[in-house]
Amino acid sequence: MNRDFNTSFSSSNLLCQETQQEQEACFSETAKESHHYKSPCSDNEGDDEYIQNLVQRETTTDVGFQINLFTTKTWLKSARFDGIQWIFNTRETFGFQVHTAYLSVSYFDRFIATRSVDEGKMWAIPLLSIACLSLAAKMEEPKAPFLSEFHTKDYQFENKVIQRMELMVLTTLEWKMSSATPFCYLHYFIRKFHGEFETKGLICKAIEFIIAIIKEMSLVDCRPSIIAAAAVLAALNGGLTRKAMEDKIGCISLWGSLQSEHIFSCYNMMVAIEMRKYVSDGGGGGGIKRKLTFNHSSDQNSLSKKICRP
């Protein structure tokens, strides 16, 4: 049952109506630096120099993390999964573009990497999910919904509570909200790995792999270009060996040996996710069944025009 803050009175409601100081106390700083990708996209996604500059911006702003919070805190991993599932479900409800959902997850992960969450205050995760999706919608969508239109299963947050959370996200990320997403790179990598001819099915498969891996790992652990390259390779061939993959990416001078290792690890994770889906669907002779979490027509049109906006 949803809990309406304006009509009911419970301990959970009191938590969600906390003062600004109490709300901020739920998130304690664990790192001084915010982690961002200041890489606005343009229409010229197939240009080598543009892509090189985009990857270089990733390199200069990327800071690794020594501790994976989702490994050390299993409850947080589960809560994150629920939060991301809500983001993608709500994205479908409002008809947001797929990169809007990705951007909101990147805000979520960057925030969590900088601040820790009190395990006893489980309302903080859905509140953070709403704030991140709202901010991403304001960045990417022609018209963002009113805050009152965002609903979760167990909580109904007041507008002022969401606004305070939005401000906390903005200040934690130092207002650096324009980030590259893997979708900026898809056409480029398809052209490099598959030739000039690309099909709608290939784009859709690559997007599906990106969405799948978002739910498995923190986006601060892998650069957008790495995710994009792995997704295109997985969409083209799910049985690549390490050497075969290195031969594929050898024509692209974007990364060093460490990044090649990351691409292969990301690729293997995507293939493993696909295999789990295949097994859970019972296999069968009809091929791998997929439940797409994006609209083919709307997102394909968006991808063919312009993936990202500054």
HUTA-V644604 format. One record per pair of residues at least 4 apart in sequence whose ideal C-beta (glycine too) atoms are under 8 Angstrom apart, sorted by the first residue. I is the first residue (numbers start at 1). J is the second residue. If there is no record, write none. Layout:
# HUTA-V644604
((I	J) (I	J))
This chain:
# HUTA-V644604
((2	151) (2	153) (2	154) (2	155) (2	156) (3	8) (3	10) (3	12) (3	13) (3	16) (3	154) (3	155) (3	156) (4	8) (4	156) (5	13) (5	16) (5	17) (5	156) (5	157) (5	158) (5	161) (6	158) (8	13) (9	13) (9	14) (10	14) (11	15) (12	16) (12	123) (12	154) (12	155) (13	17) (14	18) (15	121) (15	123) (16	123) (16	127) (16	155) (16	157) (16	158) (16	161) (17	158) (17	161) (18	22) (18	23) (18	26) (19	23) (20	24) (20	164) (21	25) (22	26) (23	161) (23	164) (23	165) (23	168) (24	168) (26	117) (26	118) (26	121) (26	124) (27	111) (27	115) (27	116) (27	117) (27	118) (27	124) (27	168) (27	172) (28	115) (28	116) (28	118) (29	114) (29	115) (30	113) (30	114) (30	115) (30	116) (31	65) (31	113) (31	114) (33	63) (33	114) (34	110) (34	114) (34	172) (34	173) (34	174) (34	176) (35	61) (35	62) (35	63) (35	110) (35	113) (35	114) (35	220) (36	61) (36	110) (36	173) (36	174) (36	176) (36	179) (37	57) (37	58) (37	61) (37	62) (37	106) (37	179) (37	180) (37	223) (37	224) (38	57) (38	61) (38	176) (38	178) (38	179) (39	54) (39	57) (39	58) (39	61) (39	178) (39	179) (39	180) (39	184) (40	178) (40	180) (40	308) (40	309) (40	310) (41	45) (41	54) (41	180) (41	181) (41	184) (41	306) (41	307) (41	308) (41	309) (41	310) (42	50) (42	310) (43	306) (44	50) (45	50) (45	51) (45	184) (45	185) (45	186) (45	187) (45	188) (45	307) (46	187) (46	188) (46	191) (47	51) (48	52) (49	53) (50	54) (51	55) (51	185) (51	188) (51	225) (51	254) (52	56) (52	254) (53	57) (54	58) (54	180) (54	184) (54	185) (54	225) (55	59) (55	223) (55	225) (55	254) (55	255) (56	60) (57	61) (57	180) (58	62) (58	180) (58	223) (58	224) (58	225) (62	223) (65	113) (65	220) (65	221) (67	71) (67	72) (68	72) (68	218) (68	221) (69	73) (69	76) (69	112) (69	113) (69	116) (69	218) (70	76) (70	77) (70	80) (70	217) (70	218) (71	77) (73	77) (73	119) (74	78) (75	79) (75	119) (76	80) (76	112) (76	117) (76	119) (77	81) (78	82) (79	83) (79	117) (79	122) (79	125) (80	84) (80	108) (80	109) (80	112) (80	125) (80	218) (81	85) (81	215) (82	86) (82	125) (82	126) (83	87) (83	108) (83	125) (83	126) (83	128) (83	129) (84	88) (84	105) (84	108) (84	129) (84	214) (84	215) (85	89) (85	215) (86	90) (86	126) (86	129) (86	152) (86	153) (87	91) (87	101) (87	104) (87	105) (87	108) (87	129) (87	132) (87	133) (88	92) (88	101) (88	211) (88	293) (89	93) (90	94) (90	96) (90	133) (90	150) (91	96) (91	98) (91	100) (91	101) (91	133) (92	293) (92	294) (92	295) (94	137) (94	141) (94	145) (94	149) (95	295) (95	298) (96	100) (96	101) (96	133) (96	136) (96	137) (96	140) (96	141) (97	101) (97	140) (97	141) (97	298) (97	299) (97	302) (98	102) (98	183) (98	207) (98	211) (98	294) (98	299) (98	302) (99	103) (99	140) (99	181) (99	183) (99	302) (99	307) (99	308) (100	104) (100	133) (100	136) (100	137) (100	139) (100	140) (100	141) (101	105) (101	133) (101	136) (102	106) (102	181) (102	182) (102	183) (102	210) (102	214) (102	219) (103	107) (103	136) (103	139) (103	140) (103	177) (103	179) (103	181) (104	108) (104	129) (104	132) (104	133) (104	135) (104	136) (104	137) (105	109) (105	132) (105	214) (105	219) (106	110) (106	179) (106	181) (106	219) (107	111) (107	132) (107	135) (107	136) (107	169) (107	173) (107	177) (108	112) (108	128) (108	129) (108	132) (109	113) (109	218) (109	219) (109	220) (110	114) (110	172) (110	173) (110	219) (110	220) (111	115) (111	128) (111	132) (111	169) (111	172) (111	173) (112	116) (112	117) (112	128) (112	218) (113	218) (113	220) (114	172) (114	173) (115	172) (117	121) (117	124) (117	125) (117	128) (118	124) (123	127) (123	154) (123	155) (124	128) (125	129) (126	130) (126	152) (126	154) (126	155) (126	157) (127	131) (127	155) (127	157) (127	161) (127	162) (127	165) (128	132) (128	165) (128	169) (129	133) (129	152) (130	134) (130	147) (130	150) (130	152) (130	157) (130	162) (130	165) (131	135) (131	162) (131	165) (131	166) (131	168) (131	169) (132	136) (132	169) (133	137) (133	150) (134	138) (134	144) (134	145) (134	147) (134	150) (134	162) (134	166) (135	139) (135	166) (135	169) (135	170) (135	177) (136	140) (137	141) (137	144) (137	145) (138	144) (139	177) (139	178) (140	309) (145	149) (145	150) (147	159) (147	162) (147	163) (148	159) (150	157) (150	162) (151	156) (152	156) (152	157) (157	161) (157	162) (158	162) (159	163) (160	164) (161	165) (162	166) (163	167) (164	168) (165	169) (166	170) (167	171) (168	172) (169	173) (170	175) (170	177) (171	175) (173	177) (178	310) (179	224) (180	184) (180	185) (180	224) (180	225) (180	308) (181	224) (181	307) (181	308) (182	186) (182	210) (182	224) (182	225) (182	227) (182	228) (182	231) (183	207) (183	210) (183	228) (183	303) (183	307) (183	308) (184	224) (184	228) (184	307) (184	308) (185	189) (185	224) (185	225) (185	228) (185	229) (186	190) (186	203) (186	206) (186	207) (186	228) (186	231) (186	232) (186	303) (186	307) (187	191) (187	198) (187	303) (187	307) (188	192) (189	193) (189	228) (189	229) (189	232) (190	194) (190	198) (190	202) (190	203) (190	206) (190	232) (191	195) (191	196) (191	198) (192	251) (192	252) (193	232) (193	233) (193	236) (193	248) (194	198) (194	202) (194	232) (194	236) (198	202) (198	203) (199	203) (200	204) (200	296) (200	300) (201	205) (202	206) (202	232) (202	235) (202	236) (203	207) (203	300) (203	303) (204	208) (204	292) (204	294) (204	296) (204	300) (205	209) (205	234) (205	235) (206	210) (206	228) (206	231) (206	232) (206	234) (206	235) (207	211) (207	231) (207	294) (207	299) (207	303) (208	212) (208	235) (208	290) (208	292) (208	293) (208	294) (209	213) (209	230) (209	231) (209	234) (209	235) (209	270) (209	273) (209	274) (210	214) (210	227) (210	228) (210	231) (211	215) (211	293) (211	294) (212	216) (212	270) (212	273) (212	274) (212	277) (213	217) (213	227) (213	230) (213	231) (213	266) (213	269) (213	270) (213	273) (214	219) (216	269) (216	273) (217	221) (217	222) (217	269) (222	226) (222	227) (222	262) (222	266) (223	227) (223	259) (223	262) (224	228) (225	229) (225	254) (225	255) (226	230) (226	255) (226	259) (226	262) (226	263) (226	266) (227	231) (227	266) (228	232) (229	233) (229	249) (229	252) (229	263) (230	234) (230	263) (230	264) (230	266) (230	267) (230	269) (230	270) (231	235) (231	270) (232	236) (233	237) (233	240) (233	245) (233	248) (233	249) (233	263) (233	267) (234	238) (234	267) (234	270) (234	271) (234	274) (237	244) (238	271) (238	274) (240	244) (240	245) (240	248) (240	267) (241	245) (242	246) (242	264) (243	247) (244	248) (245	249) (245	260) (245	263) (245	264) (245	267) (246	250) (246	260) (249	255) (249	260) (249	263) (254	259) (255	259) (255	260) (255	263) (256	260) (257	261) (258	262) (259	263) (260	264) (261	265) (262	266) (263	267) (264	268) (265	269) (266	270) (267	271) (268	272) (269	273) (270	274) (271	275) (272	276) (273	277) (274	278) (274	288) (275	279) (276	280) (277	281) (277	288) (277	289) (277	290) (278	283) (278	288) (278	289) (279	283) (281	288) (281	289) (284	289) (292	296) (294	298) (294	299) (295	299) (296	300) (297	301) (298	302) (299	303) (300	304) (301	305) (302	306) (302	307) (303	307))
